[in-house]
């Protein structure tokens, strides 16, 4: 995309208006890309504060006294930001833009618009225009200027510059511009007059700008956010950079934080200023709670506070920091400091030093107390608020536990509830019970024997206390139940099931799976395998269960057969695996003990075949089959017939026995089939396929026969048709 200029402002707006359809497509495309992008949270912004509030409450850190603040620009162009879940690189602070801090064209992602921007209709900035070649027109300038007094010999703050003009207009003559301009005494002599502190690292005076930090130049300081950016709208921005300058302690300075659109009022840019980072010599104090279960509160019975004193700036020489300890807690009574004192030295070449605060468990009930570590301004600049850190100290009452449960029982299987009431201690208290009862304040359990149960109460500092109770369980003789063993029978064989009972707490009850109660013997004769079970229960609900599996050993068999000849039949049995003997009866008085016998019948006719099989337990099964023994094969076919309706020889057909399949076809002299039948009792009446009488003559026939033994016969010949 080419950034066009005629009278600078007008032509670029015209280009953007013509690109609206394309911009809509890009919004849609970027929205799709977001669904597969890197998982970042949203940048968050908030407005409604004045420039003075933003500087005083958000931007300023330690070692700086604020005198006055002025503002130029749109109120919607400034506010605060939270970047902890975004990729902007700074956790939170002040944001200044050439557009707005909220809305679809603001800095909050996702990056769905490649040319986001709002023309606020406000004026430009002459100082920013003067640092651009050609001194072009500027628009929508946002300027926060404030006067301050530093307590140290340097100032610094962290920032990120971002713009929608990345990356299309890298190398262009006209790009949005920003700067941090310091005025005041120069420690090397003379004065700073609008000295720009937004300088590319490692260079003496190269300003940070779109043309000096991008995807081609000083790339180490650049973040490409156009592919797409999930959390931030701007197409590109710098990594966090540091603006710094040497100053004269206790002198008065003015800094001008400014950003503006160049050439037109669209394609917005913004500057993110880290909260509490604008400080003098960046002296700071912070603390970390270790050995405890919280990060912001120190408990008397556990943990200690590691207090870190830090400094940025000149670390080539040793730095001495003076501090004082304030607050409601008393040193030596509530806590100790190691090493003791009110002065700490940060050795040359280092930027931090530490002291340790350890709580004293004095055993006295006290409300929440606090310890304040505050740095002392050695330069004695008036009204400079020095960094401080607050540590909260929580008194811990001794931990105690009272454990209880029902202790006298009638039954030996009653459900009891062990409960513990804990007090004191640090944080949450965990109750751990003996005998595997687990953890918790209210535990159901069953005591089987007289026993003492112990509970250990542990607070989050690791302090413990123990209590116990004893449960007295009555001495009960265990239930006794014996039952008939598993048995195998033939189908319908009677079996007597017997149960013997004893023990427990009476009265006893014996229930059967067949529905009966309190009988101790039962005769059964199942036809199939059956599981019989009984349950013995005493008055306390104690129970025993036993059962007997009565396995019915019934063999199984089925019969099949094939014809080897018309009166010769091969029989087959399909038995279960337990069959050991076979007894065949073929229906003609003959028998066989083979598994698969062959039998020849002396005469044709129907015969009832029976097979009895026996397994090793003597159990039997019987199968039946009705078979037909066919007569021997015979077939006759005439050579002449007279279809003249005189009831003598009127149809042509074959005659025979000993076959199971019959097909006859008649053909005329041209080989055309004019008659077909598969019924031995249906002959050819001398007509064609349309029931027309055929003329006198010679006709061909073909007869196909098949026997039960799968033997096939074919008869081919001629028949004379006479009338």
C-alpha positions as CSV (number, residue, x, y, z in Angstrom):
1,X,0.0,0.0,0.0
2,X,1.4,3.4,-1.0
3,X,0.9,6.4,1.4
4,X,0.0,9.3,-0.9
5,X,0.3,13.0,-0.2
6,X,-0.7,16.1,-2.3
7,X,-1.7,18.7,0.2
8,X,-0.7,16.0,2.7
9,X,-4.0,15.5,4.6
10,X,-6.6,15.3,1.9
11,X,-5.2,12.6,-0.5
12,X,-4.5,10.0,2.3
13,X,-8.1,10.3,3.5
14,X,-9.3,9.8,-0.1
15,X,-7.2,6.6,-0.4
16,X,-8.6,5.3,2.8
17,X,-12.2,6.0,1.8
18,X,-11.6,4.1,-1.5
19,X,-10.2,1.1,0.5
20,X,-13.2,0.6,2.8
21,X,-14.4,-2.6,1.1
22,X,-10.9,-4.0,1.3
23,X,-10.7,-2.9,5.0
24,X,-14.0,-4.8,5.6
25,X,-12.4,-7.9,4.0
26,X,-9.3,-7.6,6.1
27,X,-11.3,-7.3,9.3
28,X,-13.1,-10.5,8.4
29,X,-9.8,-12.3,7.4
30,X,-8.1,-11.1,10.6
31,X,-11.0,-12.4,12.6
32,X,-10.5,-15.9,11.1
33,X,-6.8,-15.8,11.7
34,X,-7.4,-15.0,15.4
35,X,-9.0,-18.4,15.9
36,X,-5.6,-20.0,15.2
37,X,-3.4,-17.4,16.7
38,X,-1.1,-17.3,19.8
39,X,-3.1,-17.5,23.0
40,X,-2.8,-14.1,24.6
41,X,-5.2,-12.2,26.8
42,X,-6.6,-8.8,26.1
43,X,-4.9,-5.5,26.6
44,X,-7.2,-3.5,28.9
45,X,-7.6,0.3,29.0
46,X,-9.5,2.7,31.2
47,X,-10.2,6.5,31.0
48,X,-11.8,9.1,33.1
49,X,-8.6,10.4,34.9
50,X,-7.0,13.8,34.4
51,X,-3.4,14.2,33.2
52,X,-2.5,15.3,36.8
53,X,-4.0,12.2,38.3
54,X,-2.3,9.9,35.7
55,X,1.1,11.4,36.5
56,X,0.7,11.7,40.3
57,X,-1.1,8.4,40.9
58,X,0.2,6.1,38.2
59,X,3.4,7.2,36.4
60,X,5.6,8.6,39.3
61,X,7.8,6.3,41.3
62,X,10.2,7.1,44.1
63,X,12.6,10.0,44.4
64,X,10.5,12.6,42.5
65,X,8.5,15.6,43.8
66,X,5.7,16.7,41.4
67,X,5.2,20.5,41.1
68,X,2.7,21.0,38.2
69,X,1.0,19.3,35.2
70,X,-0.4,20.6,31.9
71,X,-2.2,18.8,29.2
72,X,-2.9,19.4,25.5
73,X,-5.1,17.1,23.4
74,X,-8.3,15.1,23.5
75,X,-9.4,13.7,26.9
76,X,-10.3,10.4,25.2
77,X,-6.7,10.0,24.1
78,X,-5.2,9.3,27.5
79,X,-5.8,6.9,30.3
80,X,-4.4,3.8,32.1
81,X,-3.6,0.4,30.7
82,X,-3.2,-3.2,32.0
83,X,-0.9,-5.3,29.9
84,X,-0.3,-8.2,32.2
85,X,-2.1,-10.6,29.9
86,X,-1.0,-9.1,26.6
87,X,2.2,-9.0,24.6
88,X,2.8,-5.3,24.9
89,X,5.7,-6.0,27.3
90,X,4.7,-3.7,30.2
91,X,2.4,-4.8,33.1
92,X,0.5,-1.5,33.5
93,X,0.8,2.3,33.4
94,X,-0.3,5.4,31.4
95,X,-1.2,5.3,27.7
96,X,-1.1,8.3,25.3
97,X,-2.5,8.1,21.8
98,X,-3.2,10.2,18.7
99,X,-6.7,8.7,18.7
100,X,-8.7,7.1,21.4
101,X,-7.9,4.5,24.1
102,X,-11.1,2.5,23.7
103,X,-13.5,1.4,21.0
104,X,-13.0,-0.6,17.8
105,X,-10.3,1.8,16.5
106,X,-8.5,2.0,19.8
107,X,-5.4,0.1,21.0
108,X,-7.2,-2.9,22.5
109,X,-6.9,-6.0,20.3
110,X,-7.4,-8.2,18.5
111,X,-5.7,-6.7,15.5
112,X,-8.6,-6.9,13.1
113,X,-8.1,-3.5,11.4
114,X,-4.9,-2.8,9.5
115,X,-5.4,0.9,9.5
116,X,-7.2,1.6,12.9
117,X,-7.5,5.3,13.7
118,X,-9.8,8.1,14.8
119,X,-9.3,11.8,13.8
120,X,-10.0,13.7,17.0
121,X,-10.0,17.0,15.2
122,X,-7.4,18.5,17.6
123,X,-4.3,20.4,16.6
124,X,-0.7,19.3,16.1
125,X,2.5,20.1,17.9
126,X,5.1,22.5,16.7
127,X,8.0,21.0,18.7
128,X,7.4,17.5,17.2
129,X,7.0,19.0,13.7
130,X,10.3,20.7,14.1
131,X,12.3,17.5,14.4
132,X,10.9,16.1,11.1
133,X,12.6,17.1,7.8
134,X,10.4,19.5,6.0
135,X,8.4,20.5,9.1
136,X,5.2,18.9,7.8
137,X,1.7,19.4,9.2
138,X,0.8,17.5,12.4
139,X,-2.6,16.6,13.9
140,X,-4.2,15.2,17.0
141,X,-1.2,15.9,19.3
142,X,-1.4,14.5,22.8
143,X,1.0,16.3,25.2
144,X,1.5,15.8,29.0
145,X,4.0,18.2,30.4
146,X,5.0,18.3,34.1
147,X,7.5,20.0,36.3
148,X,9.3,18.0,39.0
149,X,12.2,17.9,41.4
150,X,14.4,14.8,41.4
151,X,16.1,13.7,44.6
152,X,18.9,11.7,42.9
153,X,21.4,12.4,40.1
154,X,19.4,10.6,37.4
155,X,15.9,10.0,36.2
156,X,14.5,7.1,34.1
157,X,11.3,5.4,33.0
158,X,10.3,2.6,30.7
159,X,8.1,2.9,27.7
160,X,6.8,1.2,24.5
161,X,6.0,3.1,21.2
162,X,3.3,1.5,19.0
163,X,1.7,2.5,15.6
164,X,-0.7,1.5,12.9
165,X,1.8,2.9,10.4
166,X,3.9,-0.2,10.9
167,X,4.9,-1.9,8.6
168,X,3.4,-0.3,5.5
169,X,5.0,3.1,5.8
170,X,8.5,2.2,7.0
171,X,10.9,4.4,5.0
172,X,8.2,7.0,4.2
173,X,9.1,10.6,4.6
174,X,6.1,11.3,6.8
175,X,5.4,9.1,9.8
176,X,3.7,9.7,13.2
177,X,6.3,11.0,15.7
178,X,6.7,11.2,19.5
179,X,9.3,12.3,21.9
180,X,10.2,12.9,25.6
181,X,11.7,16.4,25.9
182,X,13.6,17.3,29.1
183,X,14.5,20.9,30.0
184,X,16.5,21.9,33.1
185,X,20.1,22.0,34.5
186,X,22.7,19.8,32.8
187,X,25.1,18.3,35.4
188,X,27.9,18.8,32.8
189,X,27.1,22.5,32.4
190,X,24.5,24.7,30.9
191,X,20.9,23.5,30.5
192,X,18.9,20.9,28.7
193,X,16.5,22.5,26.3
194,X,14.0,20.0,25.0
195,X,16.5,17.2,25.0
196,X,14.7,14.1,23.5
197,X,15.1,11.1,25.8
198,X,13.5,8.6,23.4
199,X,16.7,7.5,21.9
200,X,17.6,4.1,20.2
201,X,19.7,2.1,22.7
202,X,23.4,2.3,21.9
203,X,23.2,5.5,19.8
204,X,24.0,9.0,21.1
205,X,21.0,10.8,19.6
206,X,19.0,8.7,17.1
207,X,15.4,9.1,18.1
208,X,13.1,6.1,18.4
209,X,10.7,6.3,15.4
210,X,9.0,4.1,12.7
211,X,12.0,4.6,10.4
212,X,14.6,3.8,13.1
213,X,13.1,0.8,14.8
214,X,11.2,-1.7,12.5
215,X,11.5,-5.1,10.8
216,X,14.6,-4.0,8.9
217,X,16.4,-1.6,11.2
218,X,17.2,-2.2,14.9
219,X,15.1,-5.3,14.7
220,X,16.1,-6.4,18.2
221,X,13.8,-3.7,19.6
222,X,10.8,-4.3,17.3
223,X,7.7,-6.5,17.6
224,X,5.7,-7.4,14.5
225,X,2.0,-7.6,15.7
226,X,0.3,-7.9,12.3
227,X,0.0,-11.6,11.8
228,X,-2.3,-11.1,13.7
229,X,-2.0,-9.6,17.2
230,X,-4.5,-11.2,19.5
231,X,-4.3,-8.7,22.4
232,X,-3.2,-5.4,20.8
233,X,-4.6,-3.5,17.8
234,X,-1.4,-1.8,16.7
235,X,0.3,-3.5,13.8
236,X,3.8,-3.1,15.4
237,X,5.5,-1.7,18.4
238,X,8.9,-1.5,20.1
239,X,10.1,-3.7,22.9
240,X,10.2,-2.0,26.3
241,X,12.8,0.7,26.2
242,X,14.3,3.0,28.9
243,X,14.4,6.8,28.7
244,X,17.0,8.2,31.1
245,X,19.0,11.3,31.8
246,X,21.5,12.7,34.3
247,X,20.2,15.5,36.5
248,X,21.2,17.7,39.4
249,X,19.6,16.6,42.6
250,X,16.9,18.9,44.1
251,X,16.8,21.0,40.9
252,X,13.6,21.9,39.0
253,X,13.0,20.2,35.6
254,X,10.2,20.0,33.0
255,X,9.6,17.0,30.8
256,X,7.3,17.1,27.8
257,X,5.8,13.7,26.8
258,X,4.3,14.2,23.3
259,X,2.9,12.2,20.4
260,X,1.2,13.4,17.2
261,X,-0.1,12.3,13.8
262,X,1.9,13.5,10.8
263,X,0.4,14.5,7.4
264,X,-3.2,13.6,8.4
265,X,-5.3,12.5,11.3
266,X,-5.6,8.8,10.6
267,X,-3.5,5.7,11.2
268,X,-3.1,6.2,15.0
269,X,0.0,5.7,17.2
270,X,0.4,5.4,20.9
271,X,3.0,5.5,23.8
272,X,2.8,3.1,26.8
273,X,4.5,4.5,30.0
274,X,5.2,1.9,32.7
275,X,3.5,2.6,36.1
276,X,5.8,3.8,38.9
277,X,8.8,3.8,36.6
278,X,9.4,7.5,36.4
279,X,11.8,7.8,39.3
280,X,15.1,9.4,40.3
281,X,18.0,6.9,40.6
282,X,15.2,4.3,40.7
283,X,15.9,3.5,44.4
284,X,13.3,1.0,45.4
285,X,12.4,-1.4,48.2
286,X,10.3,-4.5,48.0
287,X,9.8,-7.7,49.9
288,X,9.1,-11.4,49.3
289,X,7.5,-13.7,51.8
290,X,9.2,-17.1,51.9
291,X,8.6,-20.2,53.9
292,X,4.9,-19.3,54.4
293,X,1.7,-20.0,52.5
294,X,0.9,-16.4,51.5
295,X,2.9,-13.9,49.5
296,X,1.7,-10.7,51.3
297,X,1.4,-11.7,55.0
298,X,4.0,-12.9,57.5
299,X,2.8,-15.2,60.2
300,X,4.4,-15.4,63.7
301,X,4.9,-19.2,63.4
302,X,6.3,-19.5,59.9
303,X,8.1,-17.7,57.1
304,X,10.3,-14.7,56.8
305,X,10.4,-11.6,54.7
306,X,13.3,-11.1,52.3
307,X,13.5,-7.3,51.9
308,X,15.3,-6.2,48.7
309,X,16.8,-2.7,48.3
310,X,17.6,-1.9,44.6
311,X,19.0,1.0,42.6
312,X,19.4,1.7,38.9
313,X,21.7,4.3,37.4
314,X,25.4,4.5,38.4
315,X,26.2,1.0,39.9
316,X,29.9,1.4,39.2
317,X,30.5,2.6,42.7
318,X,29.1,1.5,46.1
319,X,25.7,3.0,46.9
320,X,24.6,3.6,50.5
321,X,20.8,3.5,51.2
322,X,19.4,4.8,54.5
323,X,16.0,3.5,55.6
324,X,13.7,3.6,58.6
325,X,11.4,1.0,60.1
326,X,7.9,2.2,60.9
327,X,4.6,0.5,61.5
328,X,2.5,-0.9,64.4
329,X,4.8,-4.0,65.0
330,X,7.7,-3.5,67.5
331,X,11.2,-4.6,66.5
332,X,12.7,-6.9,69.0
333,X,9.2,-7.9,70.4
334,X,7.3,-8.9,67.2
335,X,10.2,-9.4,64.8
336,X,13.9,-9.2,64.3
337,X,16.0,-7.7,61.5
338,X,19.2,-9.3,60.1
339,X,21.5,-7.6,59.7
340,X,20.3,-5.0,62.1
341,X,20.5,-1.2,61.5
342,X,19.1,1.5,59.3
343,X,21.8,1.7,56.6
344,X,22.6,-0.8,53.9
345,X,25.3,-0.7,51.3
346,X,24.9,-2.0,47.7
347,X,28.5,-2.9,46.6
348,X,30.0,-1.6,43.4
349,X,28.9,-3.6,40.4
350,X,25.7,-4.7,42.0
351,X,22.2,-3.3,41.9
352,X,20.6,-5.0,45.0
353,X,21.2,-5.8,48.7
354,X,19.0,-7.5,51.2
355,X,17.9,-7.7,54.8
356,X,15.7,-10.4,56.4
357,X,12.8,-9.9,58.8
358,X,11.9,-12.9,61.0
359,X,8.7,-12.9,63.1
360,X,8.8,-13.7,66.8
361,X,6.1,-16.0,68.2
362,X,5.4,-14.1,71.4
363,X,2.3,-16.0,72.3
364,X,0.3,-12.8,72.9
365,X,-3.1,-12.3,71.2
366,X,-2.7,-9.2,69.0
367,X,-4.5,-7.8,66.0
368,X,-3.0,-7.7,62.5
369,X,0.2,-5.6,62.6
370,X,2.3,-4.1,59.9
371,X,6.0,-3.2,59.3
372,X,6.9,-0.3,56.9
373,X,10.4,-0.1,55.4
374,X,10.8,3.4,54.0
375,X,13.8,4.8,52.2
376,X,15.3,8.1,53.5
377,X,16.0,11.0,51.1
378,X,19.7,11.8,51.7
379,X,19.5,14.7,49.3
380,X,17.0,16.3,51.6
381,X,14.8,17.5,48.7
382,X,11.5,18.9,50.1
383,X,8.2,17.0,49.6
384,X,9.8,14.0,47.8
385,X,7.9,10.9,48.5
386,X,10.4,8.1,49.0
387,X,9.7,4.4,48.1
388,X,8.3,2.3,50.9
389,X,7.2,-1.3,51.3
390,X,4.6,-2.7,53.8
391,X,4.8,-6.2,55.4
392,X,1.8,-7.4,57.3
393,X,2.4,-9.4,60.4
394,X,-0.3,-11.8,61.6
395,X,-0.5,-13.0,65.2
396,X,-1.1,-16.7,65.5
397,X,-3.0,-18.2,68.4
398,X,-2.0,-21.7,69.5
399,X,-3.6,-24.4,67.5
400,X,-6.0,-26.7,69.3
401,X,-8.2,-29.7,68.4
402,X,-11.1,-31.4,70.1
403,X,-12.0,-34.8,68.6
404,X,-15.3,-36.7,69.4
405,X,-17.4,-39.7,68.3
406,X,-20.0,-42.1,69.7
407,X,-18.1,-44.5,71.9
408,X,-20.5,-47.1,73.2
409,X,-22.1,-49.4,70.6
410,X,-24.8,-52.1,70.7
411,X,-23.8,-53.5,67.3
412,X,-20.4,-54.1,65.9
413,X,-21.1,-52.5,62.5
414,X,-22.8,-49.2,63.4
415,X,-21.8,-46.2,61.2
416,X,-20.1,-43.7,63.4
417,X,-19.1,-40.1,62.7
418,X,-15.8,-38.8,63.9
419,X,-15.7,-35.0,64.1
420,X,-13.0,-32.6,65.0
421,X,-13.3,-28.9,66.1
422,X,-10.1,-27.0,65.5
423,X,-9.2,-23.5,66.4
424,X,-6.2,-21.2,66.3
425,X,-3.3,-21.8,64.1
426,X,-2.2,-20.1,60.9
427,X,-4.5,-20.3,57.8
428,X,-6.6,-23.4,57.1
429,X,-6.3,-26.4,59.4
430,X,-6.2,-29.9,58.0
431,X,-7.4,-32.9,60.1
432,X,-5.8,-36.2,59.4
433,X,-7.3,-39.3,61.1
434,X,-5.7,-42.6,61.9
435,X,-6.6,-46.1,60.5
436,X,-7.1,-44.7,57.0
437,X,-10.2,-42.6,57.8
438,X,-8.7,-39.9,55.6
439,X,-8.9,-36.1,56.1
440,X,-11.8,-33.8,57.0
441,X,-13.7,-32.4,59.9
442,X,-16.6,-34.9,59.7
443,X,-15.8,-38.5,58.8
444,X,-18.2,-41.5,58.7
445,X,-16.6,-44.9,59.6
446,X,-17.4,-48.3,60.9
447,X,-15.5,-49.6,64.0
448,X,-15.2,-53.4,63.9
449,X,-13.2,-53.7,67.1
450,X,-12.6,-51.6,70.2
451,X,-9.9,-49.2,69.2
452,X,-8.4,-45.7,69.9
453,X,-8.6,-43.3,67.0
454,X,-6.1,-40.4,66.7
455,X,-6.5,-37.1,64.8
456,X,-3.7,-34.7,63.9
457,X,-4.5,-31.1,63.3
458,X,-2.0,-29.3,61.0
459,X,-2.2,-25.6,60.1
460,X,-0.6,-24.0,57.0
461,X,2.6,-23.2,58.9
462,X,3.1,-26.8,59.8
463,X,2.2,-26.5,63.5
464,X,0.4,-29.7,64.8
465,X,-1.6,-30.8,67.7
466,X,-3.1,-34.3,68.5
467,X,-6.3,-35.6,70.1
468,X,-7.9,-39.0,70.3
469,X,-10.9,-41.0,71.4
470,X,-11.7,-44.7,72.0
471,X,-14.6,-46.6,70.5
472,X,-15.9,-49.6,72.5
473,X,-17.3,-52.3,70.2
474,X,-19.2,-55.3,71.7
475,X,-17.5,-58.7,71.4
476,X,-19.6,-60.5,68.8
477,X,-19.0,-64.1,67.6
478,X,-18.6,-63.8,63.8
479,X,-21.4,-65.2,61.7
480,X,-21.0,-68.8,60.4
481,X,-22.6,-70.1,57.2
482,X,-22.0,-73.3,55.4
483,X,-23.9,-74.4,52.3
484,X,-24.0,-77.3,49.9
485,X,-21.0,-77.5,47.6
486,X,-21.3,-77.0,43.8
487,X,-22.7,-80.1,42.2
488,X,-23.1,-81.6,38.6
489,X,-26.3,-83.6,37.7
490,X,-28.3,-84.8,34.7
491,X,-31.4,-82.8,33.9
492,X,-34.1,-83.2,36.5
493,X,-32.0,-85.2,39.0
494,X,-33.1,-84.3,42.6
495,X,-30.5,-82.5,44.8
496,X,-30.9,-81.5,48.5
497,X,-29.5,-78.1,49.4
498,X,-28.6,-77.7,53.1
499,X,-27.5,-74.5,55.0
500,X,-25.9,-74.5,58.5
501,X,-25.8,-71.2,60.4
502,X,-24.3,-69.8,63.7
503,X,-22.7,-66.8,65.4
504,X,-23.8,-63.2,65.1
505,X,-26.2,-61.2,67.2
506,X,-29.6,-62.9,67.2
507,X,-32.2,-63.4,65.9
508,X,-30.7,-64.7,62.6
509,X,-32.5,-64.7,59.3
510,X,-31.7,-67.0,56.3
511,X,-33.0,-65.8,53.0
512,X,-33.0,-67.9,49.8
513,X,-32.6,-66.7,46.2
514,X,-35.7,-68.8,45.5
515,X,-37.8,-66.6,47.9
516,X,-38.0,-68.7,51.0
517,X,-36.9,-67.6,54.4
518,X,-35.6,-69.4,57.5
519,X,-35.6,-72.9,56.0
520,X,-32.4,-74.8,56.2
521,X,-33.0,-77.6,53.6
522,X,-34.5,-77.6,50.1
523,X,-34.9,-80.2,47.4
524,X,-34.3,-79.0,43.8
525,X,-34.3,-80.7,40.4
526,X,-33.3,-78.1,37.8
527,X,-33.4,-78.8,34.1
528,X,-30.7,-76.3,33.4
529,X,-27.7,-75.0,35.2
530,X,-28.8,-72.8,38.2
531,X,-27.1,-70.9,40.9
532,X,-28.8,-71.2,44.3
533,X,-27.7,-68.7,47.0
534,X,-28.6,-67.9,50.6
535,X,-27.8,-64.8,52.7
536,X,-27.5,-65.0,56.5
537,X,-28.3,-61.7,58.4
538,X,-28.2,-61.0,62.1
539,X,-30.1,-58.3,64.0
540,X,-27.3,-55.8,63.5
541,X,-27.2,-56.2,59.7
542,X,-24.1,-58.3,59.6
543,X,-24.4,-60.7,56.8
544,X,-22.7,-63.6,55.0
545,X,-23.6,-65.0,51.6
546,X,-22.9,-68.5,50.1
547,X,-24.2,-70.3,47.1
548,X,-24.2,-73.6,45.2
549,X,-23.9,-73.9,41.4
550,X,-25.9,-76.9,40.2
551,X,-24.5,-77.6,36.8
552,X,-26.9,-79.6,34.5
553,X,-24.8,-81.8,32.3
554,X,-27.1,-82.4,29.3
555,X,-25.5,-83.6,26.1
556,X,-26.9,-82.3,22.8
557,X,-27.1,-83.8,19.3
558,X,-28.7,-83.2,15.9
559,X,-29.0,-85.4,12.8
560,X,-28.3,-84.7,9.1
561,X,-27.9,-87.1,6.1
562,X,-27.1,-87.4,2.4
563,X,-28.0,-90.0,-0.3
564,X,-25.2,-92.1,-1.6
565,X,-27.7,-94.1,-3.7
566,X,-31.5,-94.1,-3.8
567,X,-31.7,-96.6,-0.9
568,X,-28.2,-96.0,0.6
569,X,-28.1,-93.1,3.1
570,X,-25.1,-91.6,4.9
571,X,-26.1,-90.3,8.4
572,X,-24.2,-87.7,10.4
573,X,-24.5,-86.6,14.0
574,X,-23.6,-83.2,15.4
575,X,-23.0,-83.9,19.1
576,X,-21.8,-81.7,22.0
577,X,-18.2,-82.3,23.1
578,X,-19.2,-84.4,26.2
579,X,-20.9,-87.2,24.2
580,X,-19.1,-90.6,24.5
581,X,-21.6,-93.2,23.0
582,X,-24.1,-93.3,20.1
583,X,-27.2,-95.6,19.5
584,X,-28.9,-95.4,16.1
585,X,-32.2,-97.0,15.2
586,X,-32.9,-96.7,11.4
587,X,-36.7,-97.5,11.5
588,X,-36.4,-100.8,9.7
589,X,-35.2,-102.8,12.7
590,X,-31.5,-102.2,12.1
591,X,-29.2,-100.3,14.5
592,X,-25.7,-98.9,14.8
593,X,-23.3,-97.6,17.5
594,X,-21.1,-95.5,15.0
595,X,-21.1,-91.8,15.2
596,X,-21.8,-91.3,11.5
597,X,-23.1,-94.6,10.0
598,X,-24.1,-95.5,6.4
599,X,-27.3,-97.6,6.0
600,X,-28.9,-99.4,3.0
601,X,-32.6,-99.8,3.1
602,X,-34.0,-103.1,1.6
603,X,-37.1,-101.4,0.2
604,X,-38.2,-97.9,-0.6
605,X,-40.5,-95.9,1.7
606,X,-40.5,-93.6,4.8
607,X,-38.5,-94.5,7.9
608,X,-38.3,-92.9,11.4
609,X,-34.6,-92.6,12.4
610,X,-33.7,-92.1,16.1
611,X,-30.3,-91.4,17.7
612,X,-29.6,-91.6,21.4
613,X,-26.3,-90.1,22.7
614,X,-24.8,-90.5,26.2
615,X,-22.2,-88.4,28.0
616,X,-19.7,-89.6,30.6
617,X,-22.1,-88.9,33.5
618,X,-24.8,-91.1,31.9
619,X,-26.9,-88.2,30.8
620,X,-28.7,-88.7,27.4
621,X,-30.2,-86.7,24.5
622,X,-32.4,-88.0,21.7
623,X,-32.7,-86.7,18.1
624,X,-35.3,-87.9,15.4
625,X,-35.4,-87.6,11.7
626,X,-37.9,-88.9,9.0
627,X,-36.1,-90.1,5.9
628,X,-37.4,-91.5,2.6
629,X,-35.6,-94.4,0.7
630,X,-36.2,-94.0,-3.0
631,X,-36.9,-96.9,-5.4
632,X,-34.2,-97.9,-8.0
633,X,-34.1,-95.6,-11.0
634,X,-36.3,-96.4,-14.0
635,X,-37.5,-94.2,-16.9
636,X,-39.5,-94.8,-20.2
637,X,-40.4,-92.3,-22.9
638,X,-42.6,-93.1,-26.0
639,X,-41.8,-92.1,-29.7
640,X,-45.3,-91.3,-30.9
641,X,-48.5,-89.6,-29.6
642,X,-51.8,-88.6,-31.1
643,X,-53.2,-85.4,-29.6
644,X,-56.7,-85.8,-31.1
645,X,-58.7,-85.5,-27.9
646,X,-59.9,-89.2,-28.0
647,X,-58.5,-89.7,-24.5
648,X,-56.0,-92.2,-25.8
649,X,-52.3,-91.2,-26.0
650,X,-53.3,-87.5,-26.2
651,X,-50.1,-86.1,-24.4
652,X,-46.4,-86.8,-24.7
653,X,-44.7,-87.5,-21.4
654,X,-42.1,-89.7,-19.8
655,X,-42.8,-92.3,-17.1
656,X,-40.4,-93.5,-14.3
657,X,-39.4,-93.7,-10.6
658,X,-36.3,-93.1,-8.4
659,X,-35.6,-89.5,-9.3
660,X,-36.3,-86.1,-7.5
661,X,-35.9,-83.6,-10.4
662,X,-37.5,-83.7,-13.8
663,X,-37.4,-81.2,-16.7
664,X,-38.7,-81.8,-20.3
665,X,-38.3,-79.4,-23.3
666,X,-39.9,-79.7,-26.8
667,X,-38.3,-78.1,-29.9
668,X,-39.7,-77.6,-33.4
669,X,-37.7,-78.3,-36.6
670,X,-36.0,-74.9,-36.3
671,X,-34.7,-75.6,-32.8
672,X,-37.1,-73.3,-31.1
673,X,-38.3,-74.3,-27.7
674,X,-42.1,-74.5,-27.8
675,X,-42.8,-76.4,-24.5
676,X,-41.3,-76.8,-21.0
677,X,-42.3,-78.6,-17.8
678,X,-40.7,-79.7,-14.6
679,X,-43.7,-81.7,-13.5
680,X,-43.6,-85.4,-14.3
681,X,-47.4,-85.5,-14.3
682,X,-47.7,-82.8,-17.0
683,X,-47.2,-83.8,-20.6
684,X,-47.0,-82.0,-23.9
685,X,-50.5,-81.6,-25.5
686,X,-49.1,-80.9,-29.0
687,X,-49.5,-77.1,-28.9
688,X,-47.0,-74.3,-29.2
689,X,-46.4,-71.5,-26.7
690,X,-49.6,-69.7,-27.8
691,X,-51.8,-72.8,-27.3
692,X,-52.0,-73.3,-31.1
693,X,-52.1,-76.9,-32.3
694,X,-48.8,-77.9,-33.8
695,X,-48.8,-79.6,-37.3
696,X,-48.2,-83.3,-37.8
697,X,-44.5,-83.9,-37.9
698,X,-41.3,-84.9,-36.0
699,X,-40.3,-82.9,-32.9
700,X,-37.2,-83.1,-30.8
701,X,-37.3,-83.5,-27.0
702,X,-34.7,-83.3,-24.2
703,X,-35.4,-84.7,-20.7
704,X,-33.1,-84.0,-17.7
705,X,-33.4,-86.1,-14.5
706,X,-31.6,-86.0,-11.2
707,X,-31.6,-88.7,-8.4
708,X,-31.3,-88.2,-4.6
709,X,-27.7,-89.2,-4.8
710,X,-27.1,-86.3,-7.2
711,X,-26.8,-88.5,-10.3
712,X,-27.9,-86.7,-13.5
713,X,-29.5,-88.3,-16.6
714,X,-30.3,-86.7,-20.0
715,X,-32.5,-88.3,-22.6
716,X,-32.6,-86.7,-26.2
717,X,-34.7,-88.0,-29.0
718,X,-37.6,-87.4,-31.5
719,X,-41.3,-87.9,-31.1
720,X,-43.8,-88.2,-33.9
721,X,-46.9,-86.1,-33.6
722,X,-49.9,-87.7,-35.5
723,X,-53.5,-86.5,-35.6
